[in-house]
Amino acid sequence: MKLFILDDDTNTFEHVISVIQRCLNYPYTQALSIANIIHYSGKCLVKEDDDDGVILYLCKNMKKEGLNIKTEI
């Protein structure tokens, strides 16, 4: 299963970066790169895992933080 973050008009770069760092445990530079990809491309694949439970858990937590999230099988 794949986890994408989608661009929106409500979350700041700082908030998106912070959520990525906390939820995905990615370093600041990687979170910043992801935020830029989201901003310029509209979405970014941030995690892929064979364990759907992992993706659904991350999806739930990132949605709670206000991010626009999409999953794909």
C-alpha positions as CSV (number, residue, x, y, z in Angstrom):
1,M,0.0,0.0,0.0
2,K,1.2,3.5,-0.8
3,L,0.8,6.7,1.3
4,F,0.7,10.1,-0.5
5,I,0.5,13.6,0.9
6,L,-1.5,16.0,-1.3
7,D,-1.1,19.7,-1.6
8,D,-3.7,22.0,0.0
9,D,-4.2,25.7,0.7
10,T,-4.4,25.5,4.4
11,N,-1.3,23.9,5.9
12,T,2.0,25.8,6.1
13,F,5.3,24.4,4.9
14,E,6.5,24.4,8.5
15,H,3.5,22.4,9.7
16,V,3.8,19.8,6.8
17,I,7.5,19.4,7.6
18,S,6.9,19.0,11.3
19,V,4.2,16.3,10.7
20,I,6.4,14.4,8.3
21,Q,9.3,14.5,10.8
22,R,7.1,13.4,13.7
23,C,4.9,10.8,12.0
24,L,7.4,9.3,9.5
25,N,10.6,9.9,11.5
26,Y,12.3,11.5,8.5
27,P,15.1,14.1,9.0
28,Y,14.4,17.8,8.4
29,T,16.1,17.9,5.0
30,Q,14.0,14.9,3.7
31,A,10.8,16.5,5.1
32,L,11.7,19.8,3.4
33,S,12.3,18.1,0.1
34,I,8.9,16.3,0.4
35,A,7.2,19.5,1.2
36,N,8.6,21.1,-1.9
37,I,7.6,18.2,-4.1
38,I,4.0,18.4,-2.7
39,H,3.9,22.1,-3.3
40,Y,5.2,22.0,-6.9
41,S,3.8,18.6,-8.0
42,G,0.6,18.5,-6.1
43,K,1.4,15.3,-4.3
44,C,4.3,13.1,-3.1
45,L,4.6,9.4,-2.3
46,V,6.0,9.4,1.2
47,K,5.7,5.7,2.3
48,E,5.2,2.3,0.7
49,D,4.8,-0.8,2.8
50,D,3.4,-4.4,2.3
51,D,1.8,-4.1,5.7
52,D,-1.4,-2.2,5.1
53,G,-1.8,-1.7,8.9
54,V,1.4,0.5,9.0
55,I,0.1,2.7,6.2
56,L,-3.4,3.0,7.6
57,Y,-2.0,3.9,11.0
58,L,0.2,6.6,9.5
59,C,-2.7,7.9,7.4
60,K,-4.9,8.2,10.5
61,N,-2.3,10.1,12.5
62,M,-1.4,12.4,9.6
63,K,-5.0,13.2,8.9
64,K,-5.5,14.1,12.6
65,E,-2.7,16.6,12.1
66,G,-4.7,18.2,9.2
67,L,-2.8,16.9,6.2
68,N,-4.5,15.9,3.0
69,I,-3.7,12.2,2.7
70,K,-4.4,9.6,0.0
71,T,-3.7,5.9,0.0
72,E,-3.4,3.5,-2.9
73,I,-3.2,-0.3,-3.1
